[in-house]
Amino acid sequence: MTNHVLAGTAQSQLKSRFWHKAARFSLYAILGIFALFYIMPLFVMVITSLKSLDEIHQGGLLSLPENITFEPWKVAWSSACAGVSCVGLKGYFLNSMVMVVPAVFISTLIGAINGYALMHWKFKGSEIIFALLLFGCFIPFQIVLLPMAILLGKIKLSGSFSGLIMVHAVYGIPFTTMFFRNYYMTIPTELVKAAKIDGAGFFRIFYSIFLPLSPPIIVVTIIWEFTNIWNDFLFGISFSEPGTQPITVALNNIVNSTTGVKEYNVDMAAAIIAALPTLLVYIVAGKYFIRGLSAGSVKG
């Protein structure tokens, strides 16, 4: 009797393990299919960028390259002309860097101070101010184009790097403020009270207590702002001039060129070059991005 019971228990455990493994395998298989489906466009872009134009016309976009060439990458990067593509990304890449780095720094710094002040230095109307800043997160780009253009014209920053930096920094402040405020909610108020008793002021507490605890949310903010600003096209085309246009404008000029034969290999190489900085940022700091997002959701 006991042996039958033990045998039945062992059999049920084996069945349970089998179905558990089957369910896990099915889940991984489905995720793998979705991953392949998601990666396929990038794969097509890479292999197309490594082909000559003649090979593309003969074999199509999906075939593997027979003779790998990096000439499309050289054409996309440099200002040399090949066929119809005469706009190199090199200068525009530098323009984007000049615009992105200061804008990310300014919006991150102001967002950190705003989040710290709104969370741990309560004052009359602070909740209203935060609500208005939060409302700024939902304002579409198109709505601010005309007011921002008028403002940039009045302060003589239209078409300049300074104007683009200001536009992106101001538009990013609501997001960075929200990120830092939510993160600083997890820091005990007792630390601030103790620092005040010891005579520390506003910036002393911020510099000595909050900044050392902020690397996770700083990484989140930098990735968020860098990605949004680098990939922006609307502000870049609206508030820049030929000497200050970002890389997205140059990419649009290359891809939408309609004179002569369409150079798909150059288009794909240019698109990959334009996407590389954000891709590298996520590869290097992606795990910190997830940690930073989850760190601010423990309290509040």
C-alpha positions in Angstrom: 0.0 0.0 0.0 2.8 2.4 1.0 4.7 1.5 -2.1 1.8 2.3 -4.3 1.3 5.7 -2.6 5.0 6.5 -3.0 4.9 5.4 -6.7 1.8 7.6 -7.3 3.4 10.6 -5.6 6.6 10.2 -7.6 4.7 9.8 -10.8 2.7 13.0 -10.1 5.9 14.9 -9.3 7.4 13.7 -12.6 4.3 14.9 -14.5 4.4 18.2 -12.7 8.0 18.7 -13.6 7.3 17.7 -17.2 4.5 20.2 -17.6 6.6 22.9 -15.8 9.5 22.4 -18.2 7.1 22.3 -21.2 5.5 25.5 -20.1 8.9 27.2 -19.7 10.1 25.9 -23.1 6.9 27.2 -24.7 7.4 30.6 -23.1 11.0 30.8 -24.2 10.1 29.7 -27.7 7.4 32.4 -28.0 9.8 35.0 -26.6 12.5 33.8 -29.1 10.1 34.2 -32.0 9.2 37.8 -30.9 12.9 38.6 -30.5 13.7 37.4 -34.0 10.7 39.3 -35.4 12.0 42.4 -33.6 15.6 42.0 -34.6 14.9 41.2 -38.3 14.7 44.8 -39.5 18.0 45.6 -37.9 19.5 42.4 -39.5 18.2 43.5 -42.9 19.7 47.0 -42.4 23.1 45.6 -41.5 23.4 43.2 -44.4 22.0 45.7 -46.9 24.6 48.3 -45.7 27.4 45.8 -46.5 26.3 45.2 -50.1 27.1 47.0 -53.3 24.2 48.6 -55.2 24.5 46.1 -58.0 24.2 43.2 -55.6 21.1 44.7 -54.0 19.5 45.0 -57.4 20.4 41.4 -58.3 19.7 39.6 -55.1 17.2 41.9 -53.2 17.4 43.2 -49.6 17.1 39.9 -47.8 19.9 38.0 -49.3 23.3 37.7 -47.5 26.1 39.8 -49.0 28.4 37.9 -51.3 31.1 40.5 -51.3 31.2 42.6 -48.2 31.9 46.3 -48.8 32.2 49.2 -46.4 32.0 51.8 -49.1 28.3 52.7 -48.2 29.4 53.4 -44.7 32.2 55.7 -45.9 29.8 57.5 -48.2 27.2 57.9 -45.4 29.8 59.2 -43.0 31.9 61.5 -45.2 30.8 64.3 -47.4 31.9 62.6 -50.5 29.3 62.0 -53.2 28.5 58.6 -54.6 25.5 58.6 -57.0 22.9 60.8 -55.4 24.1 60.9 -51.8 26.2 64.0 -51.2 25.3 64.7 -47.5 27.8 63.1 -45.1 26.8 62.6 -41.4 30.1 63.5 -39.9 29.5 67.2 -39.3 25.9 66.6 -38.3 27.0 63.9 -35.8 29.3 66.5 -34.1 26.4 69.0 -34.2 24.2 66.5 -32.3 26.9 65.9 -29.7 27.4 69.6 -29.2 23.6 70.0 -28.7 22.9 66.8 -26.7 25.6 66.8 -24.0 24.9 70.3 -22.5 21.1 69.8 -22.8 21.3 66.5 -21.0 23.5 68.0 -18.2 21.3 71.1 -17.7 18.0 69.3 -17.6 19.4 66.6 -15.3 20.9 69.1 -12.9 17.8 71.3 -12.8 15.5 68.2 -12.5 17.6 66.9 -9.5 17.4 70.2 -7.7 13.6 70.6 -8.5 12.9 67.0 -7.3 14.9 67.5 -4.1 13.2 70.9 -3.4 9.7 69.7 -4.1 10.0 66.5 -2.0 12.0 67.6 1.0 11.6 71.3 1.2 7.9 71.7 1.2 6.5 75.2 0.7 3.1 76.7 0.0 2.1 75.9 -3.5 4.8 73.2 -4.0 2.2 70.6 -5.0 0.7 73.0 -7.6 4.1 73.7 -9.1 4.8 70.0 -9.3 1.4 69.4 -10.9 2.1 72.1 -13.5 5.5 70.6 -14.2 3.9 67.2 -14.5 1.4 68.6 -17.0 4.4 69.7 -19.1 5.2 66.0 -19.7 2.0 65.7 -21.7 2.4 68.7 -23.9 3.1 67.6 -27.6 6.0 69.0 -29.4 3.8 70.6 -32.1 2.1 72.9 -29.6 5.2 74.6 -28.4 6.7 75.2 -31.9 5.3 78.6 -32.5 5.7 80.1 -29.0 9.2 78.7 -28.8 10.1 80.1 -32.3 8.9 83.6 -31.2 10.8 83.4 -27.9 14.0 82.3 -29.6 13.7 85.1 -32.1 13.2 87.7 -29.4 16.3 86.6 -27.4 18.4 86.3 -30.6 19.0 82.5 -30.3 17.1 81.4 -33.4 19.1 78.9 -35.4 21.9 78.6 -32.9 23.3 75.8 -30.8 22.4 77.7 -27.7 18.8 77.9 -28.8 18.5 74.2 -29.5 20.2 73.4 -26.2 17.7 75.7 -24.4 14.7 74.2 -26.2 15.6 70.6 -25.3 16.7 71.4 -21.7 13.4 73.2 -21.0 11.3 70.5 -22.6 13.1 67.8 -20.6 12.9 69.5 -17.2 9.3 68.2 -16.4 10.5 64.6 -17.0 13.7 64.9 -15.0 11.9 66.6 -12.2 9.3 63.8 -12.0 12.1 61.1 -12.1 14.1 62.7 -9.3 11.1 63.6 -7.1 9.8 60.1 -7.2 13.2 58.7 -6.5 13.8 61.1 -3.6 10.6 59.9 -2.0 12.5 56.8 -1.0 15.1 58.7 1.0 14.1 59.1 4.7 13.1 62.6 5.7 14.9 62.0 9.0 18.2 62.5 7.1 17.2 65.9 6.1 15.9 66.8 9.5 19.1 65.7 11.2 21.2 67.7 8.6 19.1 70.8 9.3 19.7 70.4 13.1 23.4 70.2 12.4 23.2 73.5 10.5 23.4 72.3 6.9 21.6 74.4 4.4 19.7 73.7 1.2 22.7 73.1 -1.2 24.8 71.5 1.5 22.2 68.8 2.1 21.7 68.3 -1.6 25.4 68.0 -2.3 26.4 65.9 0.8 23.4 63.6 1.1 21.2 63.4 -2.0 23.8 63.5 -4.8 25.8 60.5 -3.4 22.5 58.5 -3.3 21.4 59.6 -6.8 23.6 57.6 -9.3 20.7 55.1 -10.2 18.2 57.8 -11.1 20.9 59.9 -12.8 21.6 57.1 -15.1 17.9 56.7 -15.9 17.6 60.5 -16.6 20.7 60.6 -18.8 19.5 57.6 -20.9 16.0 59.1 -21.2 17.2 62.6 -22.1 20.0 61.5 -24.4 17.7 59.2 -26.4 14.9 61.8 -26.7 17.2 64.6 -27.7 19.4 62.6 -30.0 16.4 61.1 -31.9 14.5 64.4 -32.1 13.7 65.6 -35.6 11.0 68.2 -35.2 12.9 70.6 -33.0 16.0 70.0 -35.1 14.4 70.9 -38.3 12.3 73.8 -36.9 14.9 75.7 -34.8 18.2 75.0 -36.6 20.0 76.4 -39.6 22.3 74.6 -42.1 25.3 75.0 -39.8 23.6 73.8 -36.7 21.3 71.0 -37.9 21.5 67.7 -36.0 22.1 64.2 -37.4 18.4 63.4 -37.8 18.0 66.2 -40.3 20.9 65.0 -42.3 19.6 61.4 -42.2 16.2 62.7 -43.5 18.0 64.5 -46.3 19.9 61.3 -47.3 16.9 58.9 -47.1 14.5 61.2 -48.8 16.8 62.0 -51.7 14.8 61.1 -54.9 17.2 62.2 -57.7 18.6 59.3 -59.7 19.0 55.7 -58.4 18.0 55.0 -54.8 21.0 53.9 -52.8 19.5 51.6 -50.2 22.9 50.6 -48.9 23.9 54.2 -48.1 20.5 54.8 -46.5 20.8 51.8 -44.3 24.4 52.6 -43.3 23.4 56.2 -42.5 20.4 55.0 -40.3 22.7 52.6 -38.4 25.3 55.4 -37.8 22.6 57.7 -36.5 21.3 55.1 -34.1 24.6 53.8 -32.8 25.1 56.3 -29.9 21.7 55.5 -28.4 22.3 51.8 -28.9 25.6 52.0 -27.2 24.2 53.9 -24.3 21.6 51.2 -23.7 24.1 48.4 -24.1 26.5 50.0 -21.6 24.0 51.3 -19.0 20.8 49.3 -19.8 20.9 47.3 -16.6 21.3 50.5 -14.5 18.3 52.0 -16.3 16.1 49.1 -15.1 17.5 49.4 -11.6 17.0 53.1 -11.4 13.4 52.8 -12.6 12.6 50.2 -9.9 14.5 52.0 -7.2 12.0 54.9 -7.4 8.9 52.8 -7.1 9.4 51.4 -3.6 7.7 54.2 -1.7 4.9 56.7 -2.6 
